[in-house]
Amino acid sequence: MKLVTILNTFQPMEAQLIRSRLEAAGFHPEVVNELSAFSVEGYSMATGGIQVKVPEFELTDATELLAAEKTAEN
């Protein structure tokens, strides 16, 4: 199963929030590179960032879900 990146961030909390939202909607996300993050006074630095990935076949639906949630927040 090929995983593709749906989010790239330097904030571990954001990555976990997106992972939780996707799981609650029935997707199968994974957080990658989270342990490489280094946090100082609320800022996180990671080589290449922390990535949230989903199986390739879920990419379109997961992207639409996150876009709809972002639109609803505004």
N, C-alpha and C positions, 0 to 999 in steps of 0.2 A: 504494500500500500504506500503510495507516494504522498508525502506531506508537503503542503505549500504554505508559505507565510501569509498570514492575513493581517498581522500587526507587528510592527517593529517599534520598540519603545525603550527608553532608558529607565522607566519607572516600574519596579516590581509590582507595586500595588495596582497599577493600570493593567498590567499583563494578567494578573490574577482575577481582576474584575471582569475583563473581557472573557477569560477562560470560563469563569462561573456563568456569565450570561449565555455563552454558547452551549455549555453543558445543560443548563436549564431548558434550553430550546431543543435539546435532543442531538446536538452535534457532538463530535469526538475530538475536541481540541487538545493540544499538548503545548506546554510552555517549555521553551528551549533556551539554554544559555543563562538561566536565572542565577545559577550559582557563580557565574563569572562576574556578576554585578558587584560593584563596590560602592557603598553608600556613605556619604559624609554630609552631615547636617541636612538631611532630606534630599540630597542630590545623589543620583546614581549614575555610575559610569560603567559601561561594559563594552568589551570589544565587539563591535557589530551590533550591539543592542540585545535586548531580551526579545525573543520572538514568540508569537503565538501562532501555531500552525494547525491546520485542519487537513483531513484527507482531501485529495484533489477533487473528488466527486462532490464534496460538500462546499467547495469554495464559493460558487455563485450564490447559493442560498444563504450561507453564513455572511457574506459581504452585504447582501440585501438586508439581512436582519440588523446588522450593525449600523448600516446607513439609515434605516428606518428609525432605530432608537436614537440616533444622533439628531435626526430631523425632529423627532418628538420632544427632545430635550430643549430645542431652541424654540 
